[in-house]
Amino acid sequence: MFKNKNILVTGGSGMIGRQLVDLLLEEEANITIADLTEPTDLLDKVTFTRANLLYFDQCENICKDRDYIFNLVGIKCSPQVAVERPADVMGPMMQFNTNMLEAAMKADVGWYLYTSTVGVYQPAEILYEDDVWTTMPSKNDWYGGWSKRMGELQCEAYGRQYGTSRCSIVRPANVYGPHDNFDLKSAMVVPSLIRKAYDNDVLEVWGDGSPIRDFVHARDVARGMIHVVKNKITQPVNLGTGTGHAIEDVANIVSEYFNVPIAWDISKPSGDVKRIFDMTRAFESGFQLTVPINTGINSTCNWFVENVNSMKERYAV
């Protein structure tokens, strides 16, 4: 389906983008990555363009003559950043959403994938796709969640106006994998644990380890993106595992890999008790997972150790 097709991947230098590009290369697609960070190891395989999606003219330029666009761009930040600097999250995301979708539709792209987020959901133990528009996002994800919801609504609006939708929407769960953000100021759970275990003789973990989350490897998310585009699925689709793992389970895997003990800081907040994606829609459409959590976290630890020197400037490792 993608052989010799012209495909744009925004945010293609990031964690999920790298996995997606690898999968599309296997299908012999002609790939352009649009990002602010140059993927130096891929330059002999793809075309790279440095693009700032805050500017509509740049979005117009990169969307021309594309058969497919996978829009993965986003602002990944810790809960603390989301609360303390919400304007830095919401404003740019709204501009990214609007500029890219408008440019893609103006260029008459064949199909467009929009990457949403778990942040669109209200706190709940099981997260169902159809619950989003009958609820409110968590206050912890309030601004980022609403900006991503607006992006989803924009996709729906174009479909309604033109009589048919050419957009797929995916909502990834707690994604981890190689090329993640290991900066402790903004890193999420898995990269934060890996970084702390690498840096210290003791792995300090906030809370008691009991909260349950849906952790999914970036390669499975990338596979899910390709799946929904190939099948022209226009309903929002959760991309997780449908299986919860306690923070304690993840910490134990990282602790064992680096051979350091865990110290639980129960004076710190633990977060919501349980958040798991309902994966019925994805699984019933034929999507299957390929990366078990033990395998995925250990391979991510391997990647971090092998690449830590090259990340020193970027993440102050």
C-alpha positions in Angstrom: 0.0 0.0 0.0 2.8 2.4 0.9 5.4 1.3 -1.8 6.7 4.3 -3.7 4.1 6.6 -2.0 5.1 10.0 -0.8 4.7 10.1 2.9 5.3 13.0 5.4 6.0 12.2 9.0 5.9 15.2 11.3 7.8 14.6 14.5 9.6 11.8 12.7 12.8 12.3 14.8 11.0 11.4 18.0 10.4 8.1 19.8 7.3 7.0 18.0 8.3 8.7 14.7 11.6 6.6 14.5 9.6 3.4 14.8 7.1 4.5 12.3 9.7 5.5 9.8 11.5 2.2 10.1 8.2 0.3 9.4 7.4 2.6 6.4 10.9 2.0 5.0 10.3 -1.7 5.2 7.3 -1.0 2.8 9.6 1.0 0.5 7.8 4.3 0.9 9.3 7.7 0.0 9.6 9.4 3.3 10.1 13.0 4.3 10.6 13.7 8.0 9.6 17.2 9.2 11.0 18.1 12.5 13.3 20.6 14.4 15.8 17.8 15.2 17.8 16.2 12.4 17.8 12.4 12.5 21.4 12.1 11.4 21.4 8.3 11.3 18.5 8.3 8.8 19.6 10.9 6.3 20.7 8.3 3.8 17.2 6.7 3.8 14.8 9.6 4.1 14.4 13.3 3.1 14.7 15.7 6.1 13.2 19.1 6.2 13.6 21.4 9.2 10.1 22.8 9.8 8.4 24.9 12.5 4.7 24.0 12.4 3.8 27.3 14.1 4.1 28.9 10.7 1.4 28.0 8.2 3.6 28.7 5.1 6.0 26.0 6.3 3.2 23.6 6.8 1.9 24.3 3.3 5.3 23.6 1.8 5.8 20.3 3.5 2.2 19.0 2.7 2.5 19.5 -1.0 2.3 16.3 -3.2 1.9 14.0 -0.2 -0.1 10.7 -0.5 -0.2 10.2 3.3 0.6 12.4 6.2 1.3 11.0 9.7 1.2 14.0 12.1 3.0 12.9 15.3 4.0 16.3 16.5 3.2 17.2 20.1 4.6 18.7 23.2 5.6 16.0 25.6 5.9 17.2 29.2 5.7 16.1 32.8 2.6 16.8 34.9 4.6 19.5 36.7 5.3 21.4 33.4 1.7 20.9 32.3 0.4 22.6 35.5 3.1 25.3 35.8 3.4 26.4 32.2 0.1 25.5 30.5 0.3 28.3 27.9 3.6 26.8 26.6 1.7 23.6 26.0 -1.8 24.7 24.8 -0.9 27.6 22.5 1.6 25.9 20.3 -0.4 22.7 20.1 -3.5 24.5 18.9 -1.4 26.1 16.2 0.2 22.8 15.2 -3.2 21.2 14.9 -4.8 23.9 12.9 -1.9 24.6 10.6 -1.2 21.0 9.7 -4.7 19.9 9.1 -5.6 23.0 7.0 -2.5 22.6 4.9 -3.1 18.9 4.4 -6.7 19.4 3.3 -5.7 22.3 1.1 -3.0 20.1 -0.6 -5.7 17.3 -1.1 -3.7 14.7 0.8 -4.9 11.1 0.3 -5.1 10.3 4.0 -4.1 12.1 7.3 -3.3 10.6 10.7 -3.7 12.8 13.8 -2.0 11.8 17.0 -4.0 12.6 20.1 -3.2 11.6 23.7 -4.3 9.8 26.8 -4.7 13.4 28.2 -8.1 13.8 26.5 -9.6 11.4 29.0 -11.1 12.1 32.4 -9.6 10.1 35.3 -11.2 6.6 35.1 -10.0 3.0 35.6 -10.9 2.0 32.1 -10.7 4.5 29.3 -13.2 4.0 26.5 -13.0 6.0 23.2 -16.6 7.1 23.2 -16.5 8.5 26.7 -14.4 11.5 25.7 -17.1 13.9 24.6 -19.4 13.2 27.6 -16.6 14.0 30.1 -13.9 16.6 30.9 -10.1 16.0 30.9 -8.3 15.7 34.2 -7.3 19.0 35.7 -3.7 17.6 35.5 -4.1 17.4 31.7 -6.6 20.2 31.4 -4.9 22.5 28.8 -3.0 19.8 26.8 -6.0 17.6 26.9 -8.3 20.3 25.5 -5.8 21.3 22.8 -5.7 17.7 21.6 -9.5 17.3 21.8 -9.8 20.4 19.6 -7.5 18.7 17.0 -9.8 15.7 17.0 -12.8 17.9 16.5 -11.1 19.7 13.6 -10.6 16.3 11.9 -14.3 15.6 12.4 -15.3 19.1 11.1 -13.4 18.6 7.8 -15.1 15.2 7.3 -18.5 16.7 7.9 -18.0 19.7 5.6 -16.6 17.6 2.7 -19.0 14.7 3.1 -16.3 12.1 3.9 -13.4 11.8 6.3 -9.8 11.3 5.3 -8.6 11.4 8.8 -7.6 8.7 11.3 -7.2 9.6 15.0 -5.1 7.6 17.5 -4.8 8.0 21.2 -1.6 6.4 22.5 -1.4 5.3 26.2 1.8 5.6 28.3 4.4 5.1 25.5 8.0 4.2 26.0 10.9 3.0 24.0 14.2 4.0 22.3 14.7 7.7 21.6 12.5 8.7 24.5 13.0 11.9 26.5 15.3 11.1 29.4 15.5 14.6 30.8 14.4 14.3 34.5 12.8 17.7 34.3 10.2 16.4 31.9 10.6 12.7 31.5 7.6 10.3 31.9 7.6 7.2 34.1 9.7 4.7 32.2 12.5 7.0 31.0 12.6 8.7 34.4 13.1 5.4 36.2 15.8 4.3 33.7 17.6 7.6 34.0 17.5 7.6 37.9 18.6 3.9 38.1 21.6 4.7 35.8 22.6 7.8 37.7 22.3 6.5 41.3 23.1 3.6 43.6 19.4 3.6 44.7 16.4 3.9 42.5 14.1 6.4 44.2 10.4 6.1 43.2 7.6 8.4 44.2 4.7 6.9 46.0 4.2 3.2 46.9 4.2 1.7 43.4 0.6 0.6 43.5 -0.9 2.8 40.7 -1.6 0.8 37.5 -1.0 2.2 34.1 -1.2 1.0 30.5 2.4 1.0 29.1 2.8 0.4 25.4 6.0 0.2 23.4 6.5 2.8 20.7 6.9 0.2 18.0 3.4 -1.2 18.7 2.0 2.4 18.6 3.7 2.9 15.2 2.2 -0.4 14.0 -1.2 0.8 15.2 -0.9 4.0 13.3 -0.2 2.1 10.1 -3.0 -0.3 10.8 -5.7 2.5 11.2 -4.5 4.2 8.0 -4.4 1.1 5.9 -7.9 0.2 7.1 -9.2 3.8 6.8 -10.6 3.8 10.3 -12.0 7.2 11.0 -13.3 6.7 14.6 -10.7 7.5 17.3 -8.7 4.4 18.3 -6.9 3.7 21.6 -3.4 2.4 21.2 -2.4 0.8 24.4 -2.2 -2.8 25.6 -5.5 -3.1 27.5 -3.4 -4.7 30.3 -2.4 -2.7 33.4 1.0 -2.9 35.1 1.7 -1.4 38.5 4.5 1.2 38.7 6.1 -1.3 41.1 6.3 -3.9 38.3 8.0 -1.4 36.0 10.4 -0.2 38.7 11.3 -3.8 39.5 12.3 -4.5 35.9 14.5 -1.4 35.7 15.9 -2.1 39.2 16.9 -5.6 38.2 18.5 -4.5 34.9 20.7 -1.9 36.7 21.1 -4.0 39.8 20.1 -1.3 42.2 17.7 -1.4 45.1 14.4 0.6 45.2 13.6 3.3 47.8 9.9 4.2 47.9 9.2 7.8 48.8 5.6 7.5 50.1 5.6 11.2 51.1 5.3 12.0 47.4 2.0 11.6 45.4 1.2 8.4 43.6 -1.3 9.7 41.1 -4.6 8.0 40.0 -5.1 4.5 41.2 -5.7 2.9 37.8 -5.8 4.0 34.2 -6.1 1.3 31.4 -7.2 1.6 27.8 -10.1 -0.3 26.5 -8.6 -1.9 23.3 -11.8 -3.5 22.0 -12.0 -1.2 18.9 -8.4 -1.8 17.9 -8.4 -5.5 18.5 -11.7 -6.1 16.8 -10.3 -4.3 13.7 -7.5 -6.8 13.6 -4.7 -5.0 15.4 -2.3 -7.2 17.5 0.5 -6.3 19.9 4.1 -7.6 19.5 6.2 -6.2 22.4 5.8 -7.7 25.9 6.6 -5.2 28.7 9.6 -7.1 30.0 11.1 -7.3 26.6 10.3 -3.7 25.8 11.7 -2.1 29.0 14.9 -4.2 28.9 15.5 -3.3 25.3 14.9 0.4 26.1 17.4 0.1 29.0 19.9 -1.4 26.5 19.3 1.4 24.0 19.8 4.0 26.7 23.1 2.5 27.9 24.4 2.2 24.4 23.5 5.8 23.5 23.9 7.7 26.8 27.1 9.4 25.7 25.5 10.9 22.6 22.6 12.2 24.8 24.8 14.0 27.3 24.4 17.4 25.7 20.7 17.0 24.9 19.5 15.7 28.3 22.4 16.8 30.6 23.0 13.1 31.3 
